[in-house]
Amino acid sequence: MDRQTYQEFNRTIYRQRLANGLLVQLLPMPGFQKTYATFSTDFGSIDNHFIPYHEQDSVRVPDGVAHFLEHKMFEKADHDAFDLFGKLGADSNAYTSFTQTSYLFSTTSHLHENLDVLLDFVQDPYFTAQTVQKEQGIIGQEIKMYDDDADWRLYLGLIGNLYPHDPMRIDIAGTVDSISKITPEILMQSYRTFYQPENMNLFIVGNLDPEETLAWIEQNQDAKAFTPAETPRRLFELNDPTAHDVIPFRSLTMNIARPKVMVGLRGIKQFDDGRERLRYKLAIDLLLDVLFDDTSDNYLRLYNNEVLDDSFGYSFEMQRGFHFAHFSSNTDQMERFADEIVAILESADKQIDAARTRFDGIKRAELGRLIGLMDSPEAVANRYAGRLFDGANLMDEIQTLNTITLEDLYQVAKEFITPQGISVYQVVPHHQ
C-alpha cells in the first residue's frame, strides 16, 4: 500500500489500486470518532452519449439516467440498503452531479459491516420494469417540485445560456418526458459501462486502521467476480469550444416577490494536466474573492447603492470538460446589477492592481478556511474530485493554494474572462 505523509498536517494518506481496478484511499484521523466513506463513479448527467461496454456502436440514453441509477441502486429484491445502514447506526446518502455519482455513509461504529453494505449494494444492480416505473413517478414529482423553485430555475436557466447546445443545459434529474423513456435495459447498459471498479474510487476518512480497513475491502472484493476492465468511451464534446454559441440574455417570469438575476462567465481554457487544472481553479477562486468578496470596494459600493443585498453570492464551478462562474442577487435593479458585474470583470487587471494590499489577507482567509475543513471527515472526502485534479486531496489543495501569487491572478483573468463567454439570466415577478 502506497502512503504519502503530509508533515505539516501530521496526516498520512494510504492508497491501493486493487486487482479489479478499484482505487482505495484511506486517511486516518486520530482522535476522531466518526468515519466517513464515499464510493464514486465517474458517471454523471452529461455522459448520455457513449459506446457501451463490449459493444462497437454508440448510443444516446435519455437525460437523467445517471441520477435515476443513483436512486435505483439502493433498492434490491428483498431489502433497501438505507434500512441496512440504519440498523448499523449509519447515516447514508448519495448524489449525482454533471460528471460524477457518489454513494456515502458516516458512522461511529460497525465500520466493517457498513463498508460491506456500501460495496455490496453499489456492486449488485437490481432493476425490474415494475420498480423502474415506480421510480419514474417519484423522480417525476421531484422534477416538478424544482420547476417551482425560482433559484433553481435561475441557475439552470443561466447554464442553458452558457451551454445552449450541450447536455449541461438539462436538469441533472432529466425531464419528466426523458425519464419516461428509461428502461431496465438502459439502466443495466449504463451500469455495466460506468460502474466498473476501474472507473470508481473509494475514499474513507476518519476513525480507521488503514491495514485492517484495506483487508476488509480486499476480502469483500475478492469474493466477487468482475468482468474485464474496459475504459468507458464517452463521446461528449462541447458544441462550440470557443463559447461563441453563448446566449447573451434570457428571462423567465414566475410568481415571486422580488426579481432575481444571475450573470455567468463561461471559460474556454482546456487542460491536459489535473494539477494544472487545480491550480487554475484555486487562482480563479482567489480572483473572484479579490473582485467581489464582502470586504471589497465593489461589494460595499453596490450594497450601499442597493444594487445587491445579502442574497448576493458568487461561485466558480469546474467539472470534467467545462467550467464557469456565476454571480447572483435578488435586486430591483437587474440591469444595473448585470452591467456592474460585467464592468468589474472586464476591468479585472485594474481591479487586481487596486487590491494588491488586500491579496495576502484574502489568501490567508482562504487558507484558513481550507485548513478548518480538515477537522471535518465529510469535507475532506467530499472535496476529493478523483481524476479531475489528478487525485489531489484537501491537503494538496492547501499546498497548491499556498504557492499562488498575485501575478497568477493576472494570468487567469486573461485566460478566463472573454466577452463571448458572458451571459445574463433574469427571473422576473409576474407583476413587473
C-alpha positions in Angstrom: 0.0 0.0 0.0 1.4 3.4 -1.1 1.5 6.1 1.5 2.0 9.9 1.4 2.8 11.8 4.6 1.9 15.5 4.9 4.3 16.5 7.7 2.8 20.0 8.2 -0.7 18.5 8.9 0.5 15.3 10.7 -1.6 13.3 8.3 -0.8 10.3 6.1 -3.0 9.1 3.2 -2.8 5.4 2.1 -3.5 4.4 -1.5 -4.0 1.0 -3.1 -5.2 0.0 -6.6 -6.9 -3.4 -6.2 -6.6 -6.2 -8.7 -10.1 -5.4 -10.1 -9.0 -1.8 -10.8 -10.8 -0.1 -7.8 -8.8 2.8 -6.3 -8.9 2.8 -2.5 -7.7 5.8 -0.5 -7.7 5.8 3.3 -7.0 8.8 5.5 -6.9 8.1 9.3 -7.8 11.0 11.6 -6.5 10.0 15.1 -8.8 11.2 17.9 -11.9 11.3 15.8 -14.9 9.1 16.5 -16.6 9.4 13.1 -15.7 7.6 9.9 -17.0 8.8 6.5 -16.8 6.9 3.2 -17.6 7.8 -0.3 -17.8 5.3 -3.2 -17.9 7.2 -6.5 -18.1 6.6 -10.2 -17.0 8.9 -13.0 -20.5 9.0 -14.4 -22.8 12.0 -14.4 -25.7 13.6 -16.3 -23.6 14.8 -19.2 -22.5 11.2 -20.0 -25.5 10.4 -22.2 -23.6 9.6 -25.4 -21.1 6.7 -25.2 -20.1 3.3 -26.6 -21.5 0.7 -24.2 -19.3 -1.9 -22.6 -18.1 -4.6 -25.0 -20.0 -3.0 -27.9 -18.9 -1.1 -31.0 -21.8 1.2 -31.8 -22.6 4.4 -29.9 -25.8 5.1 -28.0 -27.6 8.1 -26.6 -29.5 7.4 -23.5 -32.3 9.5 -22.1 -31.4 12.6 -20.0 -31.4 11.7 -16.3 -30.1 8.1 -16.4 -27.1 8.8 -14.0 -29.4 10.3 -11.4 -32.0 7.6 -12.0 -29.4 4.9 -11.4 -28.4 6.6 -8.2 -31.9 6.3 -6.9 -32.4 2.7 -8.0 -29.1 1.3 -6.7 -30.4 1.3 -3.1 -33.4 -0.9 -3.8 -33.0 -4.7 -4.0 -35.4 -7.6 -4.5 -35.9 -8.2 -0.7 -34.5 -5.1 1.1 -33.4 -1.5 0.8 -29.8 -0.5 1.5 -31.0 2.5 3.5 -32.5 0.1 6.0 -29.3 -1.9 6.4 -27.3 1.3 7.1 -29.9 2.4 9.6 -29.8 -0.9 11.5 -26.0 -0.5 11.8 -26.3 3.1 13.1 -25.0 4.8 10.0 -26.3 7.7 8.0 -26.3 7.2 4.3 -27.0 9.2 1.2 -26.0 9.7 -2.5 -25.8 12.4 -5.0 -25.3 12.9 -8.8 -23.5 15.8 -10.5 -22.9 16.6 -14.1 -19.9 14.2 -14.1 -20.0 12.0 -11.0 -22.2 9.8 -8.9 -21.3 9.2 -5.2 -22.7 6.9 -2.5 -21.7 7.6 1.0 -22.2 6.9 4.7 -21.0 8.2 8.0 -20.8 6.1 11.2 -19.2 5.9 14.7 -19.5 2.1 14.9 -19.6 -1.1 12.8 -17.3 0.2 10.1 -16.6 -3.2 8.7 -20.3 -4.1 8.3 -21.2 -0.7 6.8 -18.3 -0.9 4.3 -19.7 -4.3 3.2 -23.2 -2.8 2.8 -21.8 0.1 0.7 -19.7 -2.1 -1.6 -22.4 -4.8 -1.9 -25.4 -2.6 -2.8 -23.5 -0.5 -5.3 -22.0 -3.6 -7.0 -25.2 -5.6 -7.1 -27.7 -3.9 -9.5 -31.3 -4.8 -9.4 -33.8 -3.4 -11.9 -37.3 -4.5 -12.9 -39.9 -2.9 -15.1 -42.1 -2.5 -12.0 -39.5 -0.8 -9.8 -38.4 1.4 -12.7 -42.0 2.5 -13.3 -42.4 3.3 -9.7 -39.2 5.4 -9.6 -40.3 7.3 -12.7 -43.3 8.6 -10.7 -41.1 9.6 -7.7 -38.4 11.4 -9.7 -41.1 13.0 -11.9 -42.5 14.6 -8.8 -39.0 15.7 -7.8 -38.5 17.4 -11.1 -41.9 19.2 -10.9 -41.0 20.4 -7.4 -37.8 22.0 -8.7 -39.8 23.6 -11.5 -41.4 25.8 -8.8 -38.0 26.8 -7.3 -37.1 30.2 -8.6 -33.4 29.9 -7.5 -33.0 26.6 -9.3 -34.7 27.9 -12.4 -32.4 30.9 -12.3 -29.3 28.7 -12.1 -30.4 26.2 -14.7 -31.5 29.0 -17.0 -28.1 30.6 -16.8 -26.4 27.2 -17.6 -28.8 27.0 -20.6 -27.4 30.3 -21.7 -23.8 29.4 -21.3 -24.1 25.9 -22.9 -27.3 26.1 -25.1 -26.4 23.0 -27.2 -24.7 20.9 -24.6 -26.1 18.4 -22.1 -25.4 20.6 -19.1 -28.4 22.7 -20.0 -30.7 19.9 -18.9 -31.5 19.3 -15.2 -29.3 16.6 -13.8 -32.5 14.6 -13.0 -33.6 14.9 -16.6 -37.2 15.9 -17.6 -40.5 14.2 -17.0 -40.5 13.1 -20.6 -36.9 11.9 -20.8 -37.2 9.7 -17.6 -40.4 8.1 -19.0 -38.1 6.5 -21.7 -35.8 4.9 -19.2 -36.0 1.1 -19.1 -34.2 -1.6 -17.0 -32.2 -2.5 -20.1 -30.9 1.1 -20.4 -30.0 1.2 -16.7 -28.1 -2.0 -17.0 -26.3 -1.0 -20.1 -25.2 2.3 -18.4 -24.3 0.5 -15.2 -22.0 -2.1 -17.0 -20.3 0.7 -18.8 -19.6 3.1 -16.0 -19.8 1.2 -12.7 -16.7 -0.9 -13.4 -14.3 -0.9 -10.5 -11.6 0.7 -12.7 -13.9 3.7 -13.2 -14.6 4.1 -9.5 -12.8 5.1 -6.3 -13.4 4.5 -2.6 -12.3 7.3 -0.2 -12.5 6.7 3.5 -11.5 9.2 6.2 -11.7 9.4 10.0 -11.5 6.7 12.7 -9.9 3.8 10.9 -6.9 1.5 10.9 -5.6 1.5 7.3 -4.2 -2.0 7.2 -7.3 -3.5 8.8 -9.7 -1.5 6.7 -7.9 -2.4 3.4 -8.0 -6.1 4.4 -11.8 -5.8 4.8 -12.2 -4.2 1.4 -9.9 -6.7 -0.3 -11.9 -9.6 1.3 -15.1 -8.1 0.0 -13.8 -7.6 -3.5 -12.1 -10.9 -3.8 -15.4 -12.7 -3.1 -16.9 -11.2 -6.2 -16.4 -11.9 -9.9 -15.9 -8.8 -12.1 -15.9 -8.6 -15.9 -12.6 -7.5 -17.5 -11.9 -3.7 -17.2 -12.7 -1.6 -20.3 -12.2 2.2 -20.1 -15.6 3.9 -20.7 -15.7 5.5 -24.1 -17.5 8.8 -23.6 -18.5 10.8 -26.7 -19.1 14.1 -25.0 -17.8 17.2 -26.9 -18.7 20.8 -26.4 -20.8 22.1 -29.3 -18.5 25.2 -29.6 -15.3 25.1 -27.5 -14.8 28.8 -28.2 -18.0 29.8 -26.4 -19.4 31.8 -29.4 -22.7 29.9 -29.0 -23.4 31.5 -25.6 -26.8 33.2 -25.5 -26.2 36.7 -24.1 -29.6 37.2 -22.4 -32.9 35.4 -21.5 -35.5 36.0 -18.8 -38.3 34.0 -17.2 -41.5 35.2 -15.5 -42.5 33.4 -12.2 -44.8 34.0 -9.3 -42.1 35.5 -7.0 -41.9 38.6 -4.8 -38.6 40.1 -6.0 -36.6 39.9 -9.2 -33.6 37.6 -9.4 -30.7 38.0 -11.7 -27.6 35.9 -12.4 -24.5 36.8 -14.5 -22.5 33.9 -15.9 -19.0 33.7 -17.3 -18.0 30.6 -19.3 -14.4 29.6 -19.5 -12.8 28.2 -22.6 -9.3 27.0 -21.5 -8.7 23.3 -21.8 -6.4 21.3 -19.6 -4.4 18.1 -20.1 -3.0 18.0 -16.6 -5.1 17.6 -13.5 -2.8 19.5 -11.2 -2.7 22.4 -13.6 -6.5 22.4 -13.6 -6.5 22.5 -9.8 -4.1 25.4 -9.7 -6.2 27.3 -12.2 -9.4 26.7 -10.1 -7.8 27.9 -6.9 -6.4 31.0 -8.7 -9.9 31.8 -10.1 -11.4 31.4 -6.6 -8.9 33.9 -5.3 -9.6 36.2 -8.2 -13.3 36.2 -7.5 -12.7 37.0 -3.8 -10.5 39.9 -4.8 -13.2 41.3 -7.0 -16.3 40.5 -5.1 -15.9 39.4 -1.5 -17.7 41.4 1.2 -14.6 43.4 2.1 -14.1 44.7 -1.5 -14.9 48.2 -2.6 -17.0 46.7 -5.3 -19.3 44.9 -2.9 -19.6 47.8 -0.5 -20.4 50.3 -3.2 -23.1 48.1 -4.8 -24.5 47.2 -1.4 -24.7 50.8 -0.3 -26.5 51.7 -3.5 -28.9 48.8 -3.1 -27.8 47.2 -6.4 -27.4 44.0 -4.4 -28.3 42.7 -0.9 -27.5 39.9 1.5 -28.6 37.4 -1.1 -25.6 38.2 -3.3 -23.4 35.2 -4.0 -20.8 34.0 -6.5 -19.1 30.7 -7.3 -16.7 29.1 -9.7 -17.6 25.6 -10.9 -15.1 23.3 -12.6 -16.1 19.8 -13.8 -14.8 17.4 -16.4 -14.8 19.2 -19.8 -16.2 22.6 -18.7 -16.1 25.4 -16.2 -17.9 28.6 -15.4 -18.5 31.3 -12.8 -21.8 32.8 -11.7 -22.9 35.9 -9.7 -26.4 36.4 -8.4 -28.6 38.5 -6.2 -32.2 39.5 -5.6 -32.4 43.1 -6.8 -34.8 45.7 -8.0 -32.0 47.0 -10.3 -31.5 44.0 -12.5 -30.0 45.8 -15.5 -27.6 47.8 -13.3 -26.5 44.7 -11.4 -25.6 42.9 -14.6 -23.8 45.9 -16.0 -21.8 46.4 -12.9 -20.7 42.8 -12.6 -19.7 42.7 -16.3 -17.8 46.0 -15.9 -15.9 44.7 -12.9 -15.0 41.5 -14.8 -13.9 43.4 -17.9 -11.6 45.7 -15.8 -10.1 42.8 -13.8 -6.5 44.0 -14.3 -7.2 47.4 -12.8 -9.2 45.7 -10.0 -6.3 43.4 -9.2 -4.0 46.5 -9.1 -6.2 48.2 -6.7 -6.4 45.2 -4.4 -2.7 44.5 -4.0 -2.8 45.4 -0.4 -5.7 43.0 0.2 -4.4 40.0 -1.6 -2.4 38.5 1.2 -5.3 38.8 3.6 -7.7 37.2 1.2 -5.3 34.4 0.5 -4.8 33.8 4.3 -8.5 33.8 4.8 -9.0 31.1 2.1 -6.1 29.0 3.5 -7.7 29.3 7.0 -11.0 28.1 5.6 -9.5 25.1 3.9 -7.4 24.2 6.9 -10.5 24.4 9.0 -12.2 21.9 6.8 -9.6 19.3 7.8 -11.4 18.9 11.0 -14.4 17.5 9.1 -14.2 14.0 7.7 -17.2 14.8 5.4 -15.5 17.9 4.0 -12.2 16.0 3.4 -13.9 13.2 1.5 -16.4 15.3 -0.4 -13.8 17.7 -1.8 -11.9 14.8 -3.4 -12.6 15.1 -7.1 -10.9 12.0 -8.4 -9.3 12.2 -11.8 -10.4 15.8 -12.3 -7.5 17.1 -10.3 -5.2 14.0 -10.8 -6.1 12.5 -7.4 -5.5 15.7 -5.4 -6.9 15.8 -1.9 -7.6 18.7 0.5 -4.0 18.7 1.8 -2.8 19.0 -1.8 -5.2 21.9 -2.4 -3.8 23.8 0.6 -0.2 23.2 -0.6 -1.1 24.4 -4.1 -3.1 27.5 -2.8 0.0 28.5 -0.8 2.0 28.9 -3.9 -0.4 31.1 -5.9 0.8 34.7 -6.3 -0.9 38.0 -7.4 0.8 37.5 -10.8 -1.2 34.3 -11.2 -4.4 36.2 -10.9 -3.5 38.5 -13.8 -2.8 35.4 -15.9 -6.0 33.5 -15.1 -8.1 36.7 -15.6 -6.7 37.0 -19.1 -7.5 33.3 -19.8 -10.9 33.2 -18.2 -12.6 36.5 -18.9 -13.7 36.7 -22.6 -16.6 38.9 -24.0 -18.3 36.0 -25.8 -18.4 34.0 -22.5 -20.7 36.4 -20.6 -24.4 35.9 -20.2 -27.3 37.2 -18.1 -30.4 35.4 -16.9 -33.4 37.0 -15.1 -36.3 35.6 -13.1 -38.9 38.4 -13.1 -42.1 38.7 -11.0 -45.5 38.5 -12.8 -46.4 42.0 -11.8 -43.2 43.6 -13.1 
